Every structure is written in structure tokens, then in C-alpha cells.
Amino acid sequence: MIGLRSEQVDLEALRAKLQAMSEAELLAFGKSMHNLIYPRRYDFHGKPTVSSFSINLEEARAEWRRRHPKP
């Protein structure tokens, strides 16, 4: 698990949840995480802050890439 502030992300459980999602559910999840992060969550340097939402988004992207590898 990765601890961020008071938030914790169980990567094993998140990955299992993402793998069980249909492609439509995975896309919707990724879009909702993206909307939670961008453009509102910027630090003073113009970069998105790291949060449990950004970890969820990165894991959703990794699952999508696993399902759809580039040829």
C-alpha cells in the first residue's frame, strides 16, 4: 500500500478491481479519475499533485495498456 497524507491505496485490490471491469467500465473509471485530477489539482509549479485519484488513474491506464498492447 502507498500512503499519501491520510489516504492509502491498496494496489493489489485496485488492480484486481480494474481487471474485473469491462472495457466500458474501465474507460468510465479512468475518465472519472482524470476529471478529479485535472485541471483543478495543481500545485504551485503547475503540475498535478499526487493523490489516491492519480494513483487510481495510473493503474487504470496500466490495465488498459495491458489489455491493448501496442503492436
C-alpha positions as CSV (number, residue, x, y, z in Angstrom):
1,M,0.0,0.0,0.0
2,I,1.1,3.5,-0.7
3,G,0.3,6.1,1.9
4,L,-0.4,9.7,0.8
5,R,-1.4,12.1,3.5
6,S,-4.2,10.3,5.3
7,E,-5.1,8.3,2.2
8,Q,-4.0,4.8,1.5
9,V,-4.2,2.8,-1.8
10,D,-4.3,-1.0,-1.7
11,L,-2.7,-1.6,-5.1
12,E,-3.4,-5.3,-5.1
13,A,-7.1,-4.8,-4.5
14,L,-7.2,-1.9,-7.0
15,R,-5.6,-4.0,-9.7
16,A,-8.0,-6.9,-9.1
17,K,-10.9,-4.5,-9.3
18,L,-9.6,-3.0,-12.6
19,Q,-9.0,-6.4,-14.1
20,A,-12.6,-7.4,-13.3
21,M,-14.1,-4.3,-15.1
22,S,-15.5,-4.4,-18.6
23,E,-13.8,-2.1,-21.1
24,A,-16.6,0.4,-20.8
25,E,-16.3,0.4,-17.0
26,L,-12.6,0.8,-17.2
27,L,-12.9,3.8,-19.6
28,A,-15.5,5.4,-17.4
29,F,-13.4,4.8,-14.3
30,G,-10.3,6.3,-16.0
31,K,-12.3,9.3,-17.2
32,S,-13.7,10.0,-13.7
33,M,-10.3,9.8,-12.1
34,H,-8.9,12.1,-14.8
35,N,-11.7,14.6,-14.1
36,L,-10.9,14.5,-10.4
37,I,-7.2,15.3,-11.0
38,Y,-7.1,17.7,-14.0
39,P,-7.1,20.7,-14.2
40,R,-8.1,21.5,-10.6
41,R,-5.4,19.7,-8.6
42,Y,-2.3,21.7,-9.5
43,D,0.5,22.6,-7.1
44,F,2.5,25.8,-7.2
45,H,4.7,24.5,-10.0
46,G,1.8,23.8,-12.5
47,K,2.0,20.1,-12.0
48,P,-0.8,17.9,-10.8
49,T,-0.5,16.8,-7.2
50,V,-0.1,13.1,-6.3
51,S,-3.2,11.7,-4.6
52,S,-5.1,8.5,-4.4
53,F,-7.0,9.6,-7.5
54,S,-3.8,10.0,-9.6
55,I,-2.7,6.5,-8.4
56,N,-6.1,5.1,-9.5
57,L,-5.8,6.8,-12.9
58,E,-2.2,5.5,-13.5
59,E,-3.4,1.9,-12.5
60,A,-6.4,2.2,-14.9
61,R,-4.0,3.3,-17.7
62,A,-1.7,0.4,-16.9
63,E,-4.6,-2.1,-17.1
64,W,-5.7,-0.5,-20.4
65,R,-2.2,-0.9,-21.8
66,R,-2.1,-4.5,-20.6
67,R,-5.3,-5.2,-22.5
68,H,-4.3,-3.2,-25.6
69,P,-0.6,-3.6,-26.1
70,K,0.9,-1.6,-29.0
71,P,1.9,-3.8,-31.9
